[in-house]
Amino acid sequence: MSLPHAILTALLEKPSSGLELTRRFDKSIGFFWAATHQQIYRELGKLEQAGLIRAIPGPPAQGRRKEYEVLPEGRAELAAWVSRSDPPRQLRDPLALRLRAAAVVGLGDVGAEVRRHLDAHTAQLDAYRAMETRQFPPDRRETAEARLQHLVLEAGIEMERFWTQWLGRVDAALTELAEDEGAEGEG
């Protein structure tokens, strides 16, 4: 996925200013495609230059933010992108590599890092569950758009559930290994 496609998606969902897009990224899209305020504004300029979006025409008003909407060319680009194929991504996580390294050089303080990750993933899982309750009550899951958006959120929930369960097992194993190392050092 790319930032231009994330922005086109967000603007098709609701025409917005750059500031509104940044806020929306922080609350939803940013959970699976992060972007800074500067990146969003830079990309809005490129999309406008490419004729994929435009500022919504209207009388200039003091303090009024420029809102953008997607043009037919932008919708066509997004539709073509939806049909493209990308290879699945492989897991590439420094923590997994750190654990592998700890197996050969010793545990060091990798347990603290595992617990830090566990806390972060637990907090993210809680945030996703709260978002699901707030944004997708059972009566809101009826439309195709809501169903697909909810499925994306469910993927986030399942990924965080995986991470919290796996990290819990890793933490327990590291605790056990550290106890074993301590017992060996005493004997």
Backbone as a ProteinNet text record, in pm:
[ID]
protein_1_A
[PRIMARY]
MSLPHAILTALLEKPSSGLELTRRFDKSIGFFWAATHQQIYRELGKLEQAGLIRAIPGPPAQGRRKEYEVLPEGRAELAAWVSRSDPPRQLRDPLALRLRAAAVVGLGDVGAEVRRHLDAHTAQLDAYRAMETRQFPPDRRETAEARLQHLVLEAGIEMERFWTQWLGRVDAALTELAEDEGAEGEG
[TERTIARY]
84.6	0	88.6	36.6	115.3	33.7	102.9	37.6	-62	-29.2	-129.1	-261.1	-253.1	-375.9	-450.8	-378	-443	-515.9	-453.6	-516.9	-637.3	-625.8	-740.6	-857.1	-827.5	-931.4	-999.2	-918.8	-973.4	-1057.9	-1012	-1087.9	-1216.3	-1216.4	-1340.8	-1440.4	-1388.1	-1476.9	-1538.1	-1456.3	-1504.5	-1406.8	-1451.1	-1363.6	-1315.2	-1186.1	-1126	-1014.4	-978.7	-859.9	-739.7	-621.5	-500.5	-499.3	-542.8	-546.3	-645.6	-762.8	-862.1	-807.4	-737.2	-676.9	-576.4	-494.7	-395.8	-465.3	-572.6	-648.3	-710.3	-763.6	-824.2	-718.8	-600.5	-491.4	-457.1	-453.9	-421.5	-525.4	-650.8	-759.2	-795.6	-758.7	-802.2	-699.6	-686.3	-598.1	-454.8	-413.5	-277.6	-243.1	-344.6	-316	-254.8	-281.8	-220.4	-141.4	-145.7	-60.6	-32.5	81.4	115.6	173.6	146.1	202.3	208.1	311.5	323.3	241.1	220.2	149.2	215.9	350	423.5	408.1	412.8	398	260.2	157.5	20.8	10.1	58.6	50.8	132.3	249.3	333.4	260.5	198.9	129.2	3.4	-66.3	-183	-141.8	-29.2	20.3	50.5	113.4	145.6	18.4	-78.6	-203.7	-280	-277.2	-343.8	-272.1	-140.7	-59.7	-85.3	-105.5	-129	-272.9	-358.2	-496.8	-583.6	-543.2	-621.6	-717.1	-684.2	-771.7	-775.9	-869.1	-871.8	-923.8	-889.5	-946.3	-1092.1	-1179.9	-1323.1	-1342.7	-1403.7	-1423.1	-1520.1	-1496	-1583.4	-1526.5	-1609	-1558.9	-1451.8	-1344.8	-1240.6	-1292.6	-1261.6	-1302.2	-1181.8	-1176	-1062.5	-1066.6	-953.1	-943.8	-1002.6	-1058.4	-1116.6	-1005.5	-1004.5	-902.9	-944.1	-844.1	-868.5	-906.7	-1027.3	-1071	-1051.1	-1018.5	-990.7	-1096.6	-1118.3	-1205.3	-1134.9	-1176.3	-1116	-1185.9	-1106.2	-1158.1	-1178.2	-1251.9	-1272.2	-1141.4	-1036.5	-907.3	-849	-870.3	-823.4	-899.1	-1030.7	-1111.6	-1067.1	-1038.4	-993.7	-858.7	-767.2	-636	-652.7	-739.1	-761	-825	-920.8	-985	-883.8	-795.2	-691.8	-596	-560	-469.7	-531.9	-661.8	-731.6	-717.7	-716.1	-709.6	-567.8	-467	-328.3	-294.9	-185	-141.4	-6.1	7.8	134.6	164.4	291.9	323.4	296.6	257.3	238.2	370.3	359.8	480	520.6	649.7	702.5	728.3	724.2	755.4	900.6	920.4	1053.5	1052.6	1079.2	1067.9	1199.5	1255	1383	1377	1260.7	1250.4	1268.8	1211.6	1229.6	1377.8	1445.7	1589.1	1667.3	1628.1	1692.9	1681	1562	1542.1	1631.9	1641.8	1728.4	1873.4	1914.4	2050.9	2071.5	1969.5	1980.3	2002.4	1954.2	1973.7	2120.9	2200	2341	2438.1	2395.7	2487.5	2443.2	2328.2	2277.1	2161.5	2083.2	1957.8	1976.7	2083.1	2099.8	1973.2	1925.8	1805	1691	1691.4	1589.1	1449.4	1442.5	1312.6	1241.2	1315.4	1256.4	1199.7	1271.2	1223.7	1097.4	1093.7	974	855	874.3	764.3	720.5	814.8	779.7	691.6	729.3	648.4	512.1	510.4	384	290.7	343.5	262	207.5	292.6	249.7	140.9	158.6	58.3	-71.3	-61.6	-181.4	-259.5	-189.1	-254.3	-319.4	-251.7	-307.9	-431.6	-426.6	-542.4	-660.6	-636.8	-743.9	-800.9	-712.6	-758.2	-842.6	-800.7	-878.9	-1015.3	-1018.9	-1147.2	-1240.4	-1186.3	-1267.9	-1318.8	-1232.2	-1271.8	-1384.5	-1373.5	-1476.9	-1610.3	-1609.5	-1732.6	-1793.8	-1708.7	-1753.1	-1800.2	-1722.7	-1749	-1833.1	-1839	-1907.7	-2004.6	-2105.2	-2207.5	-2278.5	-2341.2	-2401	-2490.8	-2563.8	-2652.4	-2576.5	-2449	-2368.6	-2290.3	-2298.2	-2218.7	-2293.2	-2399.4	-2487.5	-2437.7	-2381.6	-2341.8	-2211.8	-2191.3	-2067.4	-1945.7	-1955.2	-1842.5	-1811.1	-1913.9	-1892	-1841	-1891.8	-1846.4	-1698	-1654.6	-1513.6	-1425.2	-1469.9	-1392.4	-1380.5	-1488.1	-1485.8	-1391.4	-1388.8	-1297.8	-1151.3	-1120.8	-983.7	-951.4	-1046.4	-1025.5	-1012.2	-1092.8	-1079.9	-941.2	-883.8	-747	-649.8	-664.8	-580.3	-597.7	-721.9	-750.1	-683.7	-698.7	-639.7	-486.8	-427.9	-281.1	-233.4	-301.3	-261.8	-286.9	-394.5	-420.4	-307.2	-265.8	-152.5	-30.2	6.9	127.8	121.8	6.4	-1.3	9.7	-52.6	-43	99.7	158.3	293.7	394.8	385.6	479.1	461.7	340.5	318.7	391.6	387.4	460.4	611.2	658	801.7	845.9	767.2	802.1	810.3	713.9	715.9	839.2	873.2	990.6	1118.5	1128.5	1248.2	1262.4	1149.8	1153.6	1205.7	1154.7	1197.6	1345.7	1388.6	1529.5	1621.1	1578.9	1659.6	1670.4	1560.9	1565	1659.1	1654.3	1744	1889.5	1917.6	2054.1	2099.9	2008	2040.8	2070.5	1992.4	2013.6	2146.2	2181.9	2309.1	2426.9	2411.1	2519.6	2543.1	2437.7	2450.2	2519.1	2506.1	2553.9	2689.5
-117.4	0	123	229.9	352.5	466.7	567.1	682.6	748.5	765.9	828.1	750.8	619.2	538.7	547.5	557.8	575.1	709.3	813.4	945.7	945.9	885.7	878.4	805.6	697.3	622.4	711.3	778.9	864	977.3	1036.1	1146.2	1097.1	976.9	922.3	890.9	851.8	828.9	960.4	1068.5	1199.1	1307.1	1400.4	1511.5	1581.7	1617.8	1669.2	1766.4	1843.5	1928.5	1843.2	1897.1	1826	1797.5	1894.7	1876.5	1766.3	1767.1	1661.7	1524.8	1518.3	1390.8	1342.2	1433.3	1396.4	1339.1	1403.7	1354.6	1218.3	1201.4	1073.1	962.8	996.3	897.6	856	952.8	921.5	830.5	839.8	765	634.7	617.1	494	442.8	509.7	461.5	444.5	531.2	527	400.6	323.9	198.6	95.7	110	15.3	84.9	215.8	290.5	427.2	443.3	566.6	671	796.2	907.9	1029.9	1110.1	1232.9	1342.7	1448.8	1566.5	1617.8	1627.2	1677.6	1585.5	1454.4	1360	1374	1390.1	1403	1529.8	1642.6	1767.5	1760.2	1701.1	1686.5	1601.4	1492.5	1402.3	1467.8	1547.8	1620.1	1709.1	1777.4	1861.9	1781.2	1665.1	1579.3	1526.3	1485.1	1432	1541.3	1662.4	1774.4	1807.1	1809.3	1836.7	1731.2	1605.7	1496.1	1492.7	1580.4	1585.2	1474.1	1419.2	1311.9	1364.5	1480.5	1546.2	1694.1	1765.5	1911.1	1970.7	2097	2169.4	2196.2	2176	2199.5	2348.5	2383.2	2525.5	2588.5	2712.4	2785.6	2922.2	3008.3	3143	3138.8	3214.1	3214.8	3279.1	3217.6	3271.4	3267.5	3368.2	3376.4	3258.4	3191.1	3078.4	2947.8	2952.6	2831.3	2747.5	2620.8	2530.2	2481.8	2460.3	2407.1	2260.3	2225	2085.6	2026.6	1898.3	1829.1	1723.2	1698.8	1590	1515.3	1391.6	1306.7	1331.8	1348.1	1364	1226.4	1217.2	1087.2	1013.5	1087.5	1025	960.9	1024.3	969.9	844.4	844.9	726.2	612.1	642.4	539	481.8	567.5	520.8	429.1	468.5	387	253.2	255.8	131	38.6	94.6	12.9	-43.9	36.2	-9.4	-123.4	-113.9	-218.8	-353.5	-352.3	-476.7	-528.9	-449.3	-495.2	-601.2	-669	-774.9	-740.2	-765.8	-750.7	-881.9	-919.1	-1042.4	-1022.7	-1129.1	-1116.2	-1077.6	-1000.1	-957.4	-1064.2	-1081.7	-1173.7	-1097.3	-1170.3	-1110.6	-1064.7	-940.2	-882.6	-797	-859	-789.2	-797.8	-684.3	-686.7	-766.9	-768.9	-843.5	-993.1	-1045.4	-1187.9	-1217.9	-1129	-1146.9	-1136.6	-1042.2	-1028.3	-1156.8	-1218.5	-1343.9	-1453.5	-1458.5	-1558.1	-1536.1	-1409.4	-1377.6	-1411.9	-1388.4	-1419.9	-1568.7	-1649	-1793.8	-1831.1	-1749.3	-1784.8	-1700.8	-1580.4	-1496.7	-1477.1	-1528.7	-1512.4	-1414.8	-1424.6	-1349.5	-1199.3	-1160.3	-1017.1	-961.4	-847.5	-785.1	-793	-896.8	-909.3	-926	-977.9	-993.2	-860.7	-756.6	-623.8	-573.1	-600.2	-557.5	-633.3	-761.8	-841.9	-786.9	-754	-699.8	-563	-483	-352	-371.4	-466.4	-496.8	-551.9	-639.1	-696.4	-585.8	-492.2	-380	-296.7	-269.6	-188.8	-260.6	-390	-464.6	-481.5	-494.9	-503.7	-372.4	-261.1	-129.8	-112	-156	-143.6	-231.8	-352.5	-441.6	-377.2	-318.9	-250.2	-134.1	-58.8	53.7	4.5	-102.9	-158.1	-206.8	-273.6	-323.4	-207.3	-101.7	16.3	80.4	86.2	141.7	58.1	-72.4	-161.3	-135	-122.7	-96.7	36.7	138.4	273.8	286.4	232.6	257.4	151	32.1	-76.3	-152.2	-81.6	-156.5	-248.3	-355.5	-453	-391.9	-285.7	-225.8	-143.7	-116.1	-36.4	-125.3	-254.5	-344.8	-392.1	-324.3	-369.3	-333.9	-216	-174.2	-243.7	-252.9	-314	-235.5	-102.6	-20	-48.3	-50.7	-76.3	-217.9	-313.6	-451.7	-464.9	-403.6	-412.3	-335.9	-218.7	-142.5	-221.9	-287.6	-367.5	-486.6	-547.7	-659.4	-615.2	-495.2	-443.3	-427	-372.9	-358.1	-494.4	-591.5	-726.9	-784.6	-754.9	-801.5	-741.9	-613.9	-550.9	-615.1	-644.6	-709.8	-847	-923.4	-1057.8	-1052.7	-956.6	-944.9	-910	-816.3	-778.9	-893.5	-967.2	-1083.8	-1185.4	-1208.6	-1298.7	-1250.2	-1121.4	-1068.4	-1078.7	-1045.1	-1050.8	-1195	-1287.9	-1428.2	-1480.8	-1454	-1502.4	-1439.9	-1308.2	-1240.1	-1288.3	-1322.3	-1379.9	-1512.3	-1594.4	-1722.1	-1698.9	-1602.3	-1571	-1521.8	-1433.9	-1381.5	-1494.8	-1586.2	-1700.1	-1787.6	-1810.9	-1893.1	-1824.8	-1693.1	-1620.6	-1624	-1612.1	-1620.2	-1757.4	-1859.4	-1996.5	-2016.4	-1966.8	-1980.2	-1904.2	-1785.6	-1707.1	-1779.3	-1843	-1921	-2040.5	-2106.5	-2218.9	-2172.9	-2056.7	-2003.6	-1972.6	-1918.1	-1886.8	-2012.5	-2118.4	-2245.3	-2308.3	-2298	-2352.7	-2278.2	-2146	-2065.2	-2094.2	-2142.6	-2171.7	-2305.4	-2396.7	-2532.8	-2557.6
0	0	0	-48.9	-51.4	6.3	50.7	110.1	14.3	-115.3	-202.9	-204.7	-202.4	-206.1	-73.5	36.2	166.5	170.7	115.6	113.3	20.9	-97.1	-187.5	-121.1	-52.2	19.3	122.8	204	309.5	251.2	140.8	80.2	14	-38.2	-93.1	18.6	133.2	247.9	295.6	292.5	337.4	291.4	205	168.4	295.5	295.6	418.6	387.8	490.1	482.5	522.6	503.3	543.8	693.1	772.7	917.4	955.4	892.6	920.4	881.6	767.8	726.8	830.4	879.7	981.8	1104.4	1147.9	1264.2	1236.1	1115.8	1080.3	1072.5	1023.4	1020.5	1162.9	1254.1	1393.5	1457.4	1412.6	1476.7	1407.5	1280.9	1213.8	1113.1	1002.2	895.8	946.2	1034.5	1087	1162.7	1202.6	1272	1177.2	1046.3	953.5	843.1	836.1	743.7	803.8	867.1	937.7	842.9	874.9	798.7	888.1	869.5	946.3	879.9	955.7	905.6	777.8	780.2	664.6	543.2	566.4	455.4	391.4	472.9	419.5	335.3	387	310.7	181.3	188.6	69.3	-35.7	9.9	-82.6	-139.5	-59.6	-111.6	-228.3	-213.9	-323.2	-448.1	-431.6	-546.8	-613	-531.5	-586.8	-662.2	-608.1	-675	-805.8	-802.3	-921.8	-1030.3	-988.1	-1082.1	-1133.9	-1082.6	-1128.7	-1071.5	-956.6	-894.8	-788.1	-730.2	-633.1	-665.6	-602.3	-615.4	-486.3	-466.8	-353.9	-389.3	-293.3	-317.3	-339.3	-454	-482.2	-382.3	-352.6	-261.1	-236	-183.4	-155.6	-46.9	-67.3	34.7	163.3	272.6	402	494.7	579.1	671.5	769.1	782.1	874.2	819.5	698.6	639.4	580	615.2	562.5	424	340.8	207.4	221.1	172	173.3	34.9	32.8	-92.5	-119.4	-247.8	-291.4	-404.2	-424.5	-527.5	-660.4	-764.2	-900.2	-964.3	-1073.9	-1139.1	-1169.7	-1208.1	-1235.6	-1109.4	-993.7	-867	-829	-852.5	-825.6	-916.3	-1042.4	-1136.9	-1094.3	-1049.7	-1002.1	-881.8	-787.7	-668.5	-705.6	-797.3	-840.6	-908.1	-989.5	-1055	-951	-851.3	-745.9	-665.8	-638.6	-563.3	-634	-765.6	-843.3	-864.2	-828.6	-844	-741	-764.1	-674	-613.3	-484.5	-413.1	-343.4	-333.7	-260.2	-111.1	-41	104.4	170.6	277.2	349.8	450	460.7	560.9	690.2	800.7	929.4	930.4	963	975.8	1099.4	1212.2	1338	1414	1455.2	1526.9	1657.2	1722.9	1847.5	1823.2	1716.5	1685.1	1661.5	1591.4	1568.2	1699.1	1786.7	1916.9	1998.1	1994.6	2067.2	2010.7	1879.9	1815.8	1858.3	1863.8	1906.1	2054	2136.4	2279.6	2301.7	2207.5	2219.9	2209.4	2140.7	2121.7	2204.7	2248.1	2325.5	2470.4	2504.8	2640.8	2645.2	2750.9	2760.1	2776	2843.9	2867.2	2931.3	2880.2	2933.4	2832	2749.2	2645.9	2706.7	2829.8	2895.7	2914.7	2950.4	2967.8	2835.5	2727	2594.5	2556	2585.8	2557.7	2635.6	2762.5	2843.8	2793	2745.3	2687.3	2564.3	2480.2	2361.2	2401.3	2500.1	2547.3	2596.5	2673.4	2721.8	2605.9	2507.2	2392	2311.4	2287.6	2211.5	2290.5	2421	2504.9	2497.9	2505.8	2495.5	2358.7	2251.9	2117.7	2102.4	2156.5	2152.1	2224	2340.4	2413.6	2331.9	2264.8	2182.1	2065.6	2000.3	1888.9	1935.9	2051.4	2102.4	2137	2195	2225.3	2096.8	1995.3	1866.5	1805.1	1815.9	1761.4	1829.5	1961.6	2036.2	1995.1	1980.5	1947.5	1802.6	1709.3	1568.2	1499.7	1557.2	1488.1	1577.5	1632.9	1705.3	1604.7	1652.4	1560.2	1451.9	1481.7	1381.1	1276.5	1296.2	1201.7	1105.2	1117.6	1034.6	910.4	874.8	766.9	626.2	608.3	473.9	432.3	302.1	250.7	300	298.6	343.5	489.9	575.5	718.1	741.2	665.5	683	651.7	541	503.4	602.1	645.4	744.2	873.8	913	1035.2	1018.8	902.4	879	891.6	844.8	859.8	1008.3	1084.5	1228	1294.9	1252	1306.9	1281.1	1165.1	1137.2	1238.2	1267	1368.2	1504.5	1541.3	1669.5	1674.1	1567.5	1564.4	1568.2	1497.1	1501.9	1642	1707.4	1843.6	1940.2	1919.2	2003.9	1988.3	1862.2	1838.9	1915.2	1897	1959.3	2111.2	2170.6	2316.2	2365.7	2297.7	2339.6	2321.7	2206.2	2179.1	2274.8	2293.3	2383.5	2527.5	2565.4	2697.9	2713.5	2608.3	2611.7	2613.7	2535.8	2533.5	2670.9	2731.8	2863.8	2966	2962.1	3054.5	3030	2903.5	2870.7	2916.7	2896.6	2939.9	3091.9	3162.1	3308.3	3351.4	3287.2	3318.6	3285.6	3171.1	3132.1	3227.6	3270.4	3364.4	3498.5	3541	3665.6	3651.8	3534.3	3509.3	3511.2	3448.9	3448.2	3590.4	3670.8	3808.7	3890	3865.7	3937.3	3895.9	3768.5	3721.3	3781.4	3798.5	3854.3	4002	4069.7	4212.4	4235.8	4140.5	4160.8	4118.8
[MASK]
+++++++++++++++++++++++++++++++++++++++++++++++++++++++++++++++++++++++++++++++++++++++++++++++++++++++++++++++++++++++++++++++++++++++++++++++++++++++++++++++++++++++++++++++++++++++++++

